[in-house]
């Protein structure tokens, strides 16, 4: 058994997983945390990480480093994704991480981000299906990780990854580009959807999505849509993990979010405060993907790149 600490720093949130990972089989969570720090605030427009965003990230990262030490993690890896990958002042961010965590972050390219997401998402699919009394999802899997700055697509099965692609459409990036109204106007939504569809043309050129038997959706936008579709009274990761949401449910939830005011979205019992401003764009990405690729449902995973980092760190 190896005790590891994995940190995933994305455009919208920074997350920590401290887990015991055996040579094979399921890992055991000791601590799982998520804080919204909006590291990617304004980066799409300016090309730079805002000093206040780096400082917000530093404060949370300092807490995570302390908790990893207290729990006795023998190995730590921090992966930083879209926002820091794109920034002209990436060195400022890396200097902060070294001073706070004692090591450089791995600023991974989009294809490696996709592979880590695939590993984390698919390792527990069969067990999650069994917990819901369902048949195990059929491979090949199309794993879609909707982040703040980018969305990763990876096709694979038990033999590994067949193809992967990362495109620059994410819930923060699309919100900052297009969705300014409260609620967004029809024209704003149309422009956001056009961006998504243009990106999907690039995906199809790289990933044979028509080969997928199962769509697996990851990250906070997808899990929040699932919680709303399931009409949960409160956010419940166990109920969400492994659930199947039909495309009609995704369409209904997306339409509701895009026509709701910020106040109404914030009042949803399952809504994380840091996701209120960007959930409309995130749900739109999921809905457009399912419509464009004629996918009937999505299997929702609470396990994602964070779990992939932990498994890889332990040599899995």
C-alpha positions, -999 to +999 in steps of 0.1 A: +000+000+000+014+034-010+001+067+005+002+095-020-011+130-023-024+142-057-031+179-064-049+190-096-048+227-103-072+237-131-086+269-145-114+271-120-105+249-090-077+233-071-082+199-056-064+175-033-066+137-029-047+119-002-052+081-008-038+047+000-032+029-033-027-009-033-008-027-061-042-035-077-078-029-069-096+002-055-078+030-037-090+043-004-096+080+001-082+096+033-089+132+023-106+147-008-109+185-011-119+210-037-117+248-035-126+272-063-097+297-068-104+308-104-067+307-113-077+313-149-095+346-141-092+367-173-064+346-188-083+341-221-084+379-226-051+389-212-029+359-217-016+363-182-024+349-147-038+377-125-017+383-093-048+380-071-056+346-087-021+333-080-024+345-044-058+328-040-042+296-053-012+300-030-033+302+002-052+270-006-021+252-018-004+260+015-033+242+033-030+212+010+007+209+015+002+209+053-025+183+052-005+160+029+024+161+054+002+155+084-014+125+068+020+110+060+020+110+022+052+096+009+049+111-026+032+142-038+025+153-074+008+185-085-005+187-120-014+221-134-036+222-165-051+247-190-048+281-174-011+279-164-003+261-197-015+291-216-002+320-195+027+343-205+037+347-169+037+309-162+070+314-143+054+335-116+030+307-109+057+280-109+078+301-085+049+304-061+043+266-062+080+258-055+080+283-025+047+268-012+049+231-020+087+226-023+086+213-059+076+224-094+041+216-107+038+194-137+023+216-163+011+188-185+001+191-222-035+184-231-030+148-243-013+138-210-042+155-191-066+134-211-047+102-204-047+109-166-084+116-167-091+084-186-071+063-161-089+079-131-124+077-146-123+042-159-106+024-130-138+022-109-166+021-136-176-015-130-178-011-092-199+021-096-223+004-119-227-025-095-235-001-067-263+013-088-276-022-097-267-016-134-247-036-159-211-025-163-207+001-191-194-012-224-161-002-238-147+015-258-153+046-235-153+082-247-141+100-216-149+137-216-135+160-190-151+194-191-127+218-173-126+256-168-103+264-197-104+233-219-122+200-225-104+167-229-116+138-251-101+104-248-112+071-264-100+039-250-107+006-233-090-019-209-060-020-233-054+017-228-059+049-247-065+048-285-068+085-292-069+118-272-076+155-279-078+187-259-097+217-271-099+252-257-136+253-247-143+252-210-168+266-186-147+296-175-134+304-209-168+303-226-185+323-198-159+351-201-161+351-239-198+350-244-222+346-214-224+380-199-262+385-194-281+376-163-294+353-177-275+350-209-292+362-241-301+339-269-275+355-290-248+349-264-258+313-260-257+309-298-222+323-301-210+300-272-226+270-290-209+279-322-175+279-304-182+245-290-192+230-324-162+245-341-140+228-315-158+195-320-148+195-356-112+194-344-120+165-320-135+144-348-104+149-369-083+133-341-106+110-321-129+084-338-158+092-315-182+070-335-164+039-321-174+048-285-200+025-268-202+046-236-198+083-229-182+089-195-185+125-182-161+140-156-156+171-135-178+196-117-200+208-145-210+172-154-215+161-118-236+192-110-258+186-141-262+150-129-272+161-094-298+185-108-311+158-133-314+133-104-332+160-084-310+153-053-319+173-022-282+179-015-250+171-033-243+133-029-211+120-045-221+084-039-255+088-057-238+107-086-209+084-092-218+058-118-253+073-125-266+073-161-282+106-172-302+104-205-297+132-231-332+144-225-323+151-188-291+169-199-311+191-223-337+200-197-311+209-170-291+229-195-321+249-207-330+256-171-296+268-161-292+291-192-325+308-186-320+312-148-307+343-131-275+340-110-296+343-078-318+313-089-288+292-098-271+300-065-303+288-047-300+253-060-291+230-031-266+210-050-247+240-064-212+248-052-208+285-047-178+287-070-197+271-098-227+294-099-212+318-125-199+291-149-223+262-147-244+274-176-215+272-200-203+238-186-238+223-190-239+237-226-206+220-235-220+186-223-254+191-241-237+201-274-213+171-272-242+147-267-263+162-295-234+165-320-223+129-315-259+114-311-251+100-276-281+087-257-268+090-222-238+098-201-222+078-173-211+102-147-179+097-128-168+114-096-133+100-103-112+118-128-077+133-134-071+136-096-075+098-092-054+093-123-026+113-108-028+093-076-028+059-094+001+069-116+021+083-087+017+049-069+030+032-101-003+019-113 
